[in-house]
Amino acid sequence: MTKILVIDDERPTLGMFHLFLEKYGYEVLTAENGQEGLDIYETEKPPIILTDIKMPGMDGIQVLSRIKEVNPLAEVIVITGHGDMDLAIRALNLDATDFINKPIKKEELDAALQRAEERIRLAQNQEDEVRVQTQGQIMVIDVRGNVTSRSEAALLDAYRQAQGKGSGILLRFSENASINGAGIAILTQLLLDCRAKEIPTAVTGLSENFRRVFGIVGLATLTEVFNSEDEAIRSLNA
């Protein structure tokens, strides 16, 4: 049974998480403040952590930073207030792997947990997170797992393979893909380079959370983000 730690200073919220997550089959650990959460993390080492951002005393950003110092691969999902994207992006810059908004919606929690589980599976099986393949005249860069500074070499190698071949580059993200601050910087540089060389690009497959992040940090001004792969390919072939 996979352990999961939830840190939130609101007892009703902790109770809700305990109820849902236990039904999903997790062994649920809870903490009412950041320090208690860190103490539990040190002893139990759960692979997935959900932490509220705004808490008295040690806030969720500090909790995230401390856990990442201990285990950079920990799946830390931060819980933000509705529309609080500045905090969400700040957390991504500190290697949070995902975020969900309050009030918590079951479908958003389900999706975030599925993405976390898939990223853990990829890491455990040491599967490649970046691959290049052709699809007609389109060079497709498949991106799975966590896009971080560790992804830079693979992404740049994929870009070298893709540029100059075919009629454009499709960045195809899987639903489990997560992008932290360093990953955003790498993608920005890659897309700026494509623009400078007049290489058409398109993006598809991003989760709703990371579509919003692309818009806020300006990546959506460098490439078009499509709802479907067919739309993206039609655009590149036009």
N, C-alpha and C positions, 0 to 999 in steps of 0.2 A: 504494500500500500504506500503510495507516494505521500510524503509529508508536505504540507503547505502551511506557511506562517502568515497570519493576518495581524497587522498592527494598526489599531485605530482607537482613538480615545473615546469614541461613542459606543457605549455598551449595546444599544439596540442594533447598531451597524455590525458589530462583532457577532451578535446573536444571529443576524440574518446570514452573514457569511458562513458561520458554523453550520447552520441548517442546510444551506445550499451545497456547500463543499463536501459535507459528510455524505450527502445523497449522491454526489458525483464519485464517491469512492476514495476521497482523500482522508488521510489522517490529519485532522485540523488542529493546529496550535494557534493560540491567540495571545495577544499582548495589548495592554491598554495604554502603553506609552513607548516611546522610542527606546529608552534604556532597557526596559523589560524585554522588548523585542530583540535587541542585540544580545542580551543574556541568553535568551532561548535559542537564537541563531547559533551562538557559539557552541552550545551543547548538542543541539539537534541537527544542525546543518541541513535544513530543508532545501530542496532544489528550487522551489518557487516561493517567492515572498510577495505579498500584497501589502503596501503600506500607504496610509493616508499621508498627504503632503502637509496639511496644516494641523499641527498638534502642539499643545503647550509643552514647554521644555524643549527636548530634542525633537526637531521636526523631521518630516519624511525625507527631505533632501539630505540632512545629516545622516539619517539611518541608511539611506541609499549609498552615500559615499563610504560609510564605514563597512558595510557589507561587501561592497565592491573591492575594498582594500584587502579583505580576507579572501574573497573568491570572485575574481573578475567574471567568471562564467555563470554566476548566480542569475536566475531569471527574476529580476525585481520589477514588478508592475506597480506603478504609482497610481494613487487614487486622487484625482483633482476635483475641484469644484467645477460646476458646469460652465463651460466657456473659458476656463482658466488656462488658455493655451500657453501663455508666457511661462507659467510654472511647469507645464508639461514639457516644453522645449528645453527649459533649464535642466529638468530631470534627464532628458535624453542626452544632453551634453555631458551628464555625469554617468552615462552608460545604463540608465534605465532601459529596459527592453520593450516596454509598452506602457500604456496608460489607459485608464478608464475614468469616466466622469461620474460624479454624484449628481442626482440620485442614480444609484446603480441599476442598470437594466440587465435583465437576465441574459438576453441575447449578446450584449456587449461583454459580459463576464464570460459567457461560454466561449465566444470567439477569442478573447484574450488568453484564456486557459488552453484552448486548442493550439494556438500559435506557440505558446510557451512549451507545451508538451512536444510539439513537432521539432522545435529548435533544440530541445534537450536530446531528442532521438538522433537528430542529425549530428550533434556534437559527439554523442556516445559512439555512433557508428563511423565517425570521422569521414562522413560523406562530403564531397566537394560542394561548397556553397555557391560557386560561380562556374558556369559552363557556357561555352559558345557553340552554336550550331547554326546551320543555314536553313532557311525556310523560303524556298523560291529564290528571289533576289535579295531577300532580307537577311541580315546577320542578326541573330537573336542571342542576347546575353541573358541567360537565366540566372536569377539571383534568389537564393534561398537563405534561411537562417538569419544570423545577425550581421549587418553591414557595419563594420567597425574599422578601426585603424588596421586590424589584422587582415581585413579584406583588400587592402590597397593593392598589394602585389597581384593578387588574382584578378581584380577588376581592371587594372592597367594592362595586364597581359591579355585579358579578354578583349579589351578595347583595341590593342595593337593588332590582334587577329582579325577584328571586325572591320576596322577602318580601311577604306580603299577597296572594299569588296562589296558587291551588291549595290542595292539602291538606297540603303539606309540601315540604321541600327535600332532594333527594338530592345528596350530594357524590360524584360518580363519578370516581374516580381511574383513570387509565390505568396499565398495568403499568410504564410507564417513569417514572412520577412519582417525584420526589425531594423531600424536605422538609427544609430546614435549620432552625436554631434560630429565625431570624426568622419563617420560614414557620409553625413550630409556634405561635409567639406570636400570629400573625395568625389562624390557625385557631381557637385557644383563644378569642380575643375574639369571633370570629364565632359560635362555638357557644354561648358564654355569652349573647350577645345573643339568639340564637334561643331559648334556654331562658327568658330573662327575658320574652320576648314570646310564650311558649308556642307556638312554631313547631316542629312535629315535624321531626326531621332523621334522616337515615340516611347511612351511608358504605359504599361498596363499591369493589372493584377494587384495594385496596391490596396491594402486594407483602407477602410474609411479613415481611421486615425491618421495613417501616414499620407493619405491624400490631403488631409487638412494641413499637416506639417509641410508638405511640398508647397502648398499655397502660401503659407505664412512666411517661410524662409526664402521664398523667391524662386525655388526650383521650377515651379509651374510656369514661370515666365521664360525659361530656357528650353522647354520642351512641352509637348502637349501630352496630357494624361488622359487616357481613354478608359471608358467603362468596359470595353470588350477587346479581346485580341483581334477579332475580325476588323473592327473599326480602325485599330492602330495599323494593321497591315494594309488596309485599303488606303489609308492616308499616306503611308510610305511609298506605296506603288503608284500613287497619283502623279 
